[in-house]
Structure formats: structure tokens, C-alpha cells
């Protein structure tokens, strides 16, 4: 259920012990874990072997490879900005090439493309397609199809969107009256991406108290619009701005209770062990 982050660029005895204790379902690779193609191939192979040994199951090995400024694997050739993609044919080829490069390194899930509809004043503007909803949906659909041809799993993000938010939503909890346009997600879903990532925003007209990822009402809204088959994945929950508004127990359990299937906990600002210990304690008490 958990996609976790870790320190270092190799499988260490400490990481092996972590796997024995917590048995994560996936790994989130960040720039701190990546040095070279040779190093990364060895790391992903060693991680898969470790998971198979400890759980009998393979891992989701995930990365944010959007192109442009968010390209965790910086040495790859295909790093086209989403805003530079002009037509569906180009989008398909970018998805295919990017997918093939990731697959070669042992990565099997890309947390991209990003479908948020944004304005120039929005924090995520530079990462978005910067097109209207119809064009965004069509380009995303083709990019997903390219990744699928390369046998790369896709998580589209961030439903329903960080549009209209001018500040960094990973530093301050965003609350908005406005529910973003979602037609582009409906179009992209035609390509059957395996996952959809939720936005950590309080949309007051859906649920005035809980961020989307924590809200049963919001998750049901997602399923009503995009279907119940797609796997729902959270954005990173290891964030101090969340802890400033919710207890760690709520952060670790409310998404599960709401209907989110996979939780990303990178260890960015809250340690992975601390978060998972709280989750397992709650689970053992039968509260989740």
C-alpha cells in the first residue's frame, strides 16, 4: 500500500532491514537516489531482488519524469517540457521514447503527465501543458499511449487540479472555492492509465474540512467521473504543511478510509518509519 522514499544510491543493510519490517509496495526515486545509468540499473535490480526475497512480490519503482524542470533522471535524452509538445503524434513519440529510456533503467511507473489546467500566475504553470482542456486531454492521452507501448505504467496527476493556486501547495495547505475543470482527465482516461494521483487541496464545495486525498466525498467524486477501476494514488504525504493541519495518524489513515489505494510517503519532511509505525499501530488496533 505504500510507495516510500529512502536515502542513498545503493541497497544498504539498513534498507534491507526496513524491507523486512515494513514490506513496502513501491519505491519513489528522487534525485538524491540517482547518479548514473549504471548505478541506477544496479539499484533497481537490487531493489526488485530484495522485494522478491522479502515479500515474493515485485515493486512499483516510480519516478517523476515530466520533462523540463521535473526530470528526476537528469541524464536521459528525452526531457521535453510538456508546454513544448505541439500535437498528439509528437506526444506519443515523447511518451514512447521516455518510456523506453525509463524501462531500460528498471523504472516501471512514471508519475506523469501532469494535467492541471493552469494560468501564468499559478505555481504549476511551468510544468503544465499550458493548453486548453481539449488539447491537454488529447496530448496527455497520446503521451500515455506512448508510455504504454514502452510497457511503462502511468499515473496522471493531480486530480482535480492545482489550477488557480499561485503559491507552492507543498509548503502551505491550499483551500479553494473553485473546483477545477476535469474534462481533460476524462479524455486522458481513454488511454487507460493505470493510476491517478490526487491533489492535496481542500476544495470547499466538495468537502469544506478535508483535503481531497482525505475525503470520502471527494474520492467518490473522482470515481463517479473517471470510473472505479483506476488505482488511486496519493501525492506525497510526508509534508510538514499537512502535519500543521492534521495529526500524523490522520495523514496515514484518512486516505485509506476515503478510498485511496496507494500512499506515497517519501520521507521528505517526516521520516518514513515514523509515518508507517503510526499506520501499523492504528491497523493493529482495528481502526483502519
TAMOTA-V956124 format. One record per residue. RES is the residue in one small letter. PSI is psi in whole degrees, 0 to 359 (NA if undefined). D_FIRST is the distance of its C-alpha to the first C-alpha in Angstrom with 1 decimal. Layout:
res=RES psi=PSI d_first=D_FIRST
res=RES psi=PSI d_first=D_FIRST
//
This chain:
res=x psi=343 d_first=0.0
res=x psi=133 d_first=3.8
res=x psi=118 d_first=6.9
res=x psi=157 d_first=9.7
res=x psi=167 d_first=13.5
res=x psi=166 d_first=16.1
res=x psi=148 d_first=19.9
res=x psi=175 d_first=22.3
res=x psi=7 d_first=23.1
res=x psi=165 d_first=22.8
res=x psi=115 d_first=20.9
res=x psi=166 d_first=22.4
res=x psi=325 d_first=22.7
res=x psi=320 d_first=20.8
res=x psi=323 d_first=17.8
res=x psi=318 d_first=18.2
res=x psi=321 d_first=18.3
res=x psi=315 d_first=15.1
res=x psi=320 d_first=13.3
res=x psi=323 d_first=15.2
res=x psi=315 d_first=14.2
res=x psi=337 d_first=10.5
res=x psi=64 d_first=9.3
res=x psi=158 d_first=6.9
res=x psi=345 d_first=5.7
res=x psi=167 d_first=8.1
res=x psi=135 d_first=11.1
res=x psi=117 d_first=13.0
res=x psi=127 d_first=16.6
res=x psi=174 d_first=19.2
res=x psi=328 d_first=22.9
res=x psi=342 d_first=23.1
res=x psi=356 d_first=21.4
res=x psi=127 d_first=23.8
res=x psi=312 d_first=27.5
res=x psi=168 d_first=28.7
res=x psi=316 d_first=28.0
res=x psi=314 d_first=28.9
res=x psi=317 d_first=26.7
res=x psi=321 d_first=23.7
res=x psi=317 d_first=24.2
res=x psi=318 d_first=24.4
res=x psi=311 d_first=21.4
res=x psi=323 d_first=19.1
res=x psi=315 d_first=20.8
res=x psi=322 d_first=20.5
res=x psi=317 d_first=16.7
res=x psi=318 d_first=16.3
res=x psi=320 d_first=18.8
res=x psi=316 d_first=17.1
res=x psi=316 d_first=13.8
res=x psi=323 d_first=15.9
res=x psi=320 d_first=18.0
res=x psi=331 d_first=15.4
res=x psi=342 d_first=12.9
res=x psi=5 d_first=15.0
res=x psi=146 d_first=12.4
res=x psi=164 d_first=12.9
res=x psi=149 d_first=10.9
res=x psi=121 d_first=10.5
res=x psi=110 d_first=13.3
res=x psi=157 d_first=13.8
res=x psi=152 d_first=16.8
res=x psi=98 d_first=18.7
res=x psi=76 d_first=21.8
res=x psi=337 d_first=23.6
res=x psi=159 d_first=27.1
res=x psi=224 d_first=29.5
res=x psi=336 d_first=28.5
res=x psi=80 d_first=24.8
res=x psi=91 d_first=24.9
res=x psi=324 d_first=22.9
res=x psi=90 d_first=24.6
res=x psi=337 d_first=28.0
res=x psi=359 d_first=30.1
res=x psi=153 d_first=29.1
res=x psi=319 d_first=32.0
res=x psi=100 d_first=30.3
res=x psi=35 d_first=29.7
res=x psi=130 d_first=31.4
res=x psi=142 d_first=30.8
res=x psi=322 d_first=29.5
res=x psi=345 d_first=32.7
res=x psi=354 d_first=34.8
res=x psi=123 d_first=33.7
res=x psi=326 d_first=36.5
res=x psi=165 d_first=36.0
res=x psi=326 d_first=33.5
res=x psi=316 d_first=35.1
res=x psi=319 d_first=34.5
res=x psi=317 d_first=30.9
res=x psi=314 d_first=30.2
res=x psi=322 d_first=31.9
res=x psi=315 d_first=29.9
res=x psi=319 d_first=26.6
res=x psi=309 d_first=27.9
res=x psi=314 d_first=29.2
res=x psi=316 d_first=26.3
res=x psi=317 d_first=23.9
res=x psi=320 d_first=26.3
res=x psi=318 d_first=26.5
res=x psi=317 d_first=22.7
res=x psi=319 d_first=22.5
res=x psi=331 d_first=25.3
res=x psi=356 d_first=23.4
res=x psi=11 d_first=20.4
res=x psi=137 d_first=18.1
res=x psi=356 d_first=16.5
res=x psi=121 d_first=14.9
res=x psi=126 d_first=17.2
res=x psi=64 d_first=16.2
res=x psi=152 d_first=19.7
res=x psi=169 d_first=22.1
res=x psi=123 d_first=22.5
res=x psi=6 d_first=24.2
res=x psi=132 d_first=25.3
res=x psi=119 d_first=29.0
res=x psi=158 d_first=30.7
res=x psi=167 d_first=34.2
res=x psi=332 d_first=35.8
res=x psi=354 d_first=35.4
res=x psi=147 d_first=31.6
res=x psi=323 d_first=29.4
res=x psi=9 d_first=27.4
res=x psi=314 d_first=30.6
res=x psi=342 d_first=31.0
res=x psi=351 d_first=27.6
res=x psi=172 d_first=28.1
res=x psi=336 d_first=30.1
res=x psi=37 d_first=32.9
res=x psi=175 d_first=33.9
res=x psi=176 d_first=34.4
res=x psi=320 d_first=31.7
res=x psi=313 d_first=33.2
res=x psi=317 d_first=33.5
res=x psi=314 d_first=30.0
res=x psi=316 d_first=28.5
res=x psi=318 d_first=30.7
res=x psi=318 d_first=30.0
res=x psi=317 d_first=26.2
res=x psi=314 d_first=26.5
res=x psi=322 d_first=28.6
res=x psi=318 d_first=26.5
res=x psi=315 d_first=23.4
res=x psi=322 d_first=25.7
res=x psi=315 d_first=26.8
res=x psi=322 d_first=23.4
res=x psi=320 d_first=22.7
res=x psi=327 d_first=26.0
res=x psi=6 d_first=24.9
res=x psi=38 d_first=21.8
res=x psi=131 d_first=19.5
res=x psi=152 d_first=16.5
res=x psi=136 d_first=17.0
res=x psi=109 d_first=15.2
res=x psi=155 d_first=18.2
res=x psi=167 d_first=18.4
res=x psi=107 d_first=19.0
res=x psi=134 d_first=19.5
res=x psi=355 d_first=22.0
res=x psi=150 d_first=23.3
res=x psi=16 d_first=24.6
res=x psi=143 d_first=28.1
res=x psi=4 d_first=30.8
res=x psi=115 d_first=29.3
res=x psi=339 d_first=31.6
res=x psi=169 d_first=30.0
res=x psi=112 d_first=26.9
res=x psi=359 d_first=24.1
res=x psi=5 d_first=22.0
res=x psi=330 d_first=24.9
res=x psi=135 d_first=25.9
res=x psi=125 d_first=24.1
res=x psi=134 d_first=25.6
res=x psi=133 d_first=27.1
res=x psi=146 d_first=29.0
res=x psi=337 d_first=31.1
res=x psi=128 d_first=30.6
res=x psi=121 d_first=28.0
res=x psi=163 d_first=27.9
res=x psi=137 d_first=29.1
res=x psi=6 d_first=26.3
res=x psi=322 d_first=28.6
res=x psi=328 d_first=27.4
res=x psi=318 d_first=23.8
res=x psi=322 d_first=25.4
res=x psi=315 d_first=27.4
res=x psi=328 d_first=24.7
res=x psi=340 d_first=22.6
res=x psi=337 d_first=25.5
res=x psi=1 d_first=24.3
res=x psi=53 d_first=21.1
res=x psi=149 d_first=18.5
res=x psi=333 d_first=15.1
res=x psi=155 d_first=13.3
res=x psi=131 d_first=14.7
res=x psi=137 d_first=14.1
res=x psi=158 d_first=15.4
res=x psi=140 d_first=18.1
res=x psi=72 d_first=18.2
res=x psi=145 d_first=21.6
res=x psi=110 d_first=23.4
res=x psi=104 d_first=25.2
res=x psi=331 d_first=27.8
res=x psi=349 d_first=29.0
res=x psi=310 d_first=25.5
res=x psi=111 d_first=24.6
res=x psi=346 d_first=27.0
res=x psi=331 d_first=24.9
res=x psi=143 d_first=21.2
res=x psi=159 d_first=19.7
res=x psi=314 d_first=18.4
res=x psi=337 d_first=14.7
res=x psi=352 d_first=15.5
res=x psi=118 d_first=17.9
res=x psi=323 d_first=17.7
res=x psi=316 d_first=21.0
res=x psi=317 d_first=19.9
res=x psi=324 d_first=16.8
res=x psi=323 d_first=19.3
res=x psi=316 d_first=21.7
res=x psi=311 d_first=19.3
res=x psi=323 d_first=18.9
res=x psi=326 d_first=22.7
res=x psi=330 d_first=23.6
res=x psi=357 d_first=21.2
res=x psi=160 d_first=20.3
res=x psi=359 d_first=17.4
res=x psi=330 d_first=16.4
res=x psi=142 d_first=14.9
res=x psi=129 d_first=11.2
res=x psi=128 d_first=10.9
res=x psi=139 d_first=9.4
res=x psi=159 d_first=10.6
res=x psi=172 d_first=13.4
res=x psi=128 d_first=13.3
res=x psi=355 d_first=13.2
res=x psi=63 d_first=15.0
res=x psi=134 d_first=18.3
res=x psi=329 d_first=21.4
res=x psi=332 d_first=22.5
res=x psi=318 d_first=19.6
res=x psi=335 d_first=20.5
res=x psi=344 d_first=24.1
res=x psi=342 d_first=23.3
res=x psi=157 d_first=20.6
res=x psi=159 d_first=19.8
res=x psi=325 d_first=16.9
res=x psi=316 d_first=15.8
res=x psi=318 d_first=16.0
res=x psi=322 d_first=14.1
res=x psi=340 d_first=11.0
res=x psi=326 d_first=11.5
res=x psi=321 d_first=13.5
res=x psi=320 d_first=11.1
res=x psi=314 d_first=9.1
res=x psi=331 d_first=12.7
res=x psi=338 d_first=13.9
res=x psi=10 d_first=11.8
res=x psi=137 d_first=9.4
res=x psi=322 d_first=6.6
res=x psi=138 d_first=4.8
res=x psi=128 d_first=6.2
res=x psi=127 d_first=8.7
res=x psi=96 d_first=10.4
res=x psi=338 d_first=13.3
res=x psi=13 d_first=15.5
res=x psi=307 d_first=18.2
res=x psi=351 d_first=19.8
res=x psi=131 d_first=17.8
res=x psi=144 d_first=16.8
res=x psi=314 d_first=13.3
res=x psi=319 d_first=14.4
res=x psi=314 d_first=15.9
res=x psi=314 d_first=13.0
res=x psi=326 d_first=10.7
res=x psi=318 d_first=13.8
res=x psi=317 d_first=14.3
res=x psi=310 d_first=11.0
res=x psi=326 d_first=11.6
res=x psi=316 d_first=15.2
res=x psi=319 d_first=14.6
res=x psi=316 d_first=12.5
res=x psi=332 d_first=15.4
res=x psi=358 d_first=17.9
res=x psi=17 d_first=16.6
res=x psi=349 d_first=16.2
res=x psi=NA d_first=12.8
//
